């Protein structure tokens, strides 16, 4: 068995918006049956690991522990703790991001924060962008939770966190520090979290720009599944090929 552990994307890989991907459920159950360690590595910051695990159970009958879910929110917190600049933060985001950051000991500050964190916010307002822009102009460290320009849903490709971050970047003429896939920050933390080496794990996902590039850029083998963001027609022209490509996770051979 070549891979001792799996890093797995969620949206577009295990489910698509509110629609189940049956092969995704079977893939997770195969991992559980084989006793292989896995960690869901997701750029979604709108939900806590506990909420994600509950949603997987309630909506898709996939039963996993919250500890198997590593979000860009958790990686952002780990980065800020390691960075050590301070504890004051202003966040554009939802409860899955804000609550976790505050629970980790950071303090809310709108005028002179040490960090401005921008993630997906379904209720974002112009005033939030104003506060973020002014704080970054004053010297706050600008963090983007993830670069995803779009989110695959049953409605189609909706604006993602990267679209919101781009607005703040334009307004401030300041490049953010990106945390989520495909950046090294979240991948280094994820590999450490699963307790294996990069050579021992496989990154599984549907989005070439985030999931697969997170493998390619960080020395981790990758499996592209054509169930979400990246279409089959794009595969021949990808700049660097994934290690593996499958139409469905049902095709994956765990013994290879």
C-alpha positions in Angstrom: 0.0 0.0 0.0 1.8 3.1 -1.2 0.0 5.8 0.8 -0.4 5.6 4.5 -2.7 8.6 4.8 -5.0 10.8 2.8 -5.6 14.6 2.8 -9.0 15.1 1.3 -11.0 18.1 0.1 -14.7 18.3 0.9 -16.8 20.5 -1.4 -16.7 19.1 -4.9 -15.0 15.9 -3.8 -17.1 14.4 -1.0 -20.3 16.4 -1.8 -21.2 19.2 -4.2 -23.0 22.0 -2.4 -26.0 20.3 -1.0 -25.9 17.4 -3.4 -24.3 14.1 -2.3 -21.5 12.5 -4.3 -22.1 8.8 -3.6 -18.5 7.8 -4.6 -17.2 10.3 -2.0 -19.1 8.6 0.8 -17.9 5.2 -0.3 -14.3 6.6 -0.4 -14.5 7.7 3.2 -16.0 4.4 4.3 -13.2 2.5 2.5 -10.6 4.5 4.4 -12.4 3.8 7.7 -12.7 0.1 6.9 -9.0 -0.1 6.1 -8.0 1.9 9.1 -6.1 4.4 7.1 -5.7 7.9 8.7 -7.3 10.8 6.8 -7.7 14.5 7.3 -10.2 16.6 5.5 -8.4 19.8 4.5 -10.9 22.5 3.5 -10.6 26.1 2.6 -14.2 26.6 3.9 -14.1 29.0 6.9 -17.8 29.4 7.4 -18.2 26.4 9.6 -16.4 25.0 12.6 -15.0 21.4 12.5 -17.9 20.3 14.8 -20.5 21.8 12.5 -18.8 20.3 9.4 -18.8 16.9 11.0 -22.5 17.2 12.0 -23.4 18.3 8.5 -21.6 15.4 7.0 -23.6 13.1 9.2 -27.0 14.8 8.9 -27.0 15.5 5.2 -24.7 12.9 3.7 -24.7 10.0 6.2 -20.9 10.3 6.4 -19.7 9.8 10.0 -16.4 11.3 11.0 -14.9 12.9 14.1 -14.4 16.7 14.2 -10.7 16.0 14.8 -10.5 14.7 11.2 -11.4 18.2 9.8 -8.7 20.8 9.4 -10.1 24.1 8.1 -8.4 27.2 6.8 -9.8 28.9 10.0 -7.7 26.5 12.2 -4.7 27.1 9.9 -5.1 30.8 10.2 -5.2 30.6 14.0 -2.0 28.4 14.0 -0.3 30.9 11.7 -1.2 34.0 13.9 0.0 32.1 17.0 3.3 31.3 15.3 3.6 34.8 13.8 3.5 36.3 17.3 2.7 39.9 16.2 -0.1 40.5 18.7 -3.6 39.4 19.7 -5.9 42.1 18.2 -7.8 41.1 15.1 -10.5 42.3 12.8 -12.2 39.7 10.7 -14.4 39.6 7.6 -16.0 36.2 7.8 -18.6 34.0 9.4 -19.0 32.3 12.7 -16.8 29.3 11.7 -13.9 31.8 11.4 -14.7 34.5 13.9 -15.8 32.3 16.8 -12.7 30.0 16.5 -10.3 33.0 16.4 -11.9 34.6 19.5 -12.0 31.2 21.3 -8.2 30.9 20.6 -7.6 34.0 22.7 -7.6 36.8 20.1 -9.3 40.1 20.8 -11.8 41.9 18.5 -10.5 45.3 17.4 -11.9 47.3 14.5 -9.6 50.4 14.5 -6.1 49.3 15.3 -5.9 45.5 15.0 -2.6 43.6 14.6 -4.3 41.4 11.9 -7.0 41.8 9.4 -8.4 38.4 8.3 -10.6 38.2 5.3 -12.6 35.0 4.5 -15.9 34.2 2.9 -18.8 36.2 4.4 -22.3 35.7 3.0 -23.3 38.9 4.8 -20.4 41.2 3.9 -21.1 44.9 3.8 -19.3 47.9 2.4 -18.5 49.1 5.9 -16.7 45.9 6.7 -14.5 46.5 3.6 -13.9 50.1 4.8 -12.8 48.9 8.3 -10.5 46.3 6.8 -9.0 48.7 4.3 -8.3 51.4 6.9 -6.7 49.0 9.3 -4.4 47.5 6.7 -3.4 51.1 5.7 -2.4 51.6 9.3 -0.1 48.6 9.3 -2.3 45.6 10.2 -1.0 42.3 8.8 -3.4 41.3 5.9 -4.4 37.6 6.0 -6.5 36.0 3.3 -7.9 32.7 4.5 -7.9 31.1 1.1 -7.5 32.1 -2.6 -10.6 30.3 -3.9 -12.2 32.7 -6.5 -15.3 30.6 -6.7 -17.3 28.0 -4.7 -18.8 25.0 -6.6 -22.5 24.6 -5.6 -25.6 23.1 -7.0 -26.4 26.7 -8.3 -23.1 26.9 -10.1 -19.8 28.6 -9.3 -20.5 31.4 -6.7 -18.0 34.1 -5.6 -15.5 32.7 -3.1 -13.3 34.1 -0.4 -10.6 35.0 -3.0 -13.1 37.4 -4.7 -13.6 39.3 -1.4 -9.9 39.3 -0.6 -9.2 40.7 -4.1 -11.4 43.7 -3.4 -9.4 44.5 -0.2 -6.1 43.9 -2.0 -7.2 46.4 -4.7 -8.3 48.9 -2.1 -5.1 48.7 -0.1 -2.6 47.9 -2.8 -1.3 45.3 -0.3 -0.9 41.6 -1.1 -2.3 39.3 1.6 -0.7 36.4 3.2 -2.7 33.4 2.0 -3.3 30.6 4.4 -5.4 28.0 2.6 -4.8 25.6 -0.2 -2.6 25.7 -2.3 -0.3 27.6 0.1 2.4 25.9 2.1 1.1 27.1 5.4 -2.1 24.9 5.6 -0.3 21.9 3.9 2.6 21.9 6.3 0.2 22.1 9.3 -2.1 19.4 7.8 0.8 16.9 7.2 2.0 17.6 10.8 -1.5 17.1 12.1 -1.9 13.7 10.4 1.5 12.6 11.7 3.0 11.4 8.5 5.6 12.5 6.0 4.8 14.3 2.7 5.9 11.1 0.9 3.4 9.0 2.8 0.2 11.0 2.0 -2.0 11.7 -1.0 -3.9 14.9 -1.6 -7.3 14.3 -3.0 -9.5 17.0 -4.6 -11.6 18.3 -7.4 -10.0 21.7 -7.9 -6.7 21.9 -9.8 -6.0 25.5 -8.7 -6.3 24.7 -5.0 -6.3 21.0 -4.2 -3.9 19.7 -6.8 -1.6 22.7 -6.8 -1.3 22.3 -3.0 0.2 18.9 -3.7 2.4 19.9 -6.6 3.8 23.0 -4.9 4.5 21.2 -1.6 5.9 17.9 -2.7 2.8 15.8 -2.1 1.3 13.4 -4.6 -2.1 14.4 -5.8 -5.3 12.7 -7.1 -7.7 14.9 -9.2 -11.3 13.7 -9.2 -13.4 15.1 -12.0 -16.5 15.5 -9.8 -16.5 19.3 -9.1 -14.5 22.3 -10.2 -12.0 21.2 -12.8 -13.6 19.7 -15.9 -12.3 16.7 -17.8 -11.7 18.8 -20.9 -9.1 20.9 -19.0 -6.9 17.9 -18.0 -4.8 17.7 -21.2 -3.8 21.3 -20.9 -3.0 21.5 -17.2 0.5 23.1 -16.7 1.7 20.3 -14.4 -0.2 17.0 -14.4 -1.7 15.6 -11.2 -0.1 12.3 -10.1 -3.4 10.6 -10.8 -6.7 11.6 -12.4 -10.0 9.7 -12.0 -13.6 10.4 -13.1 -14.9 9.0 -9.9 -13.4 8.1 -6.5 -14.8 4.7 -7.0 -12.0 4.1 -9.5 -9.3 4.6 -6.9 -7.2 1.5 -6.1 -5.9 1.8 -2.5 -3.3 -0.8 -3.2 -1.4 1.2 -5.9 
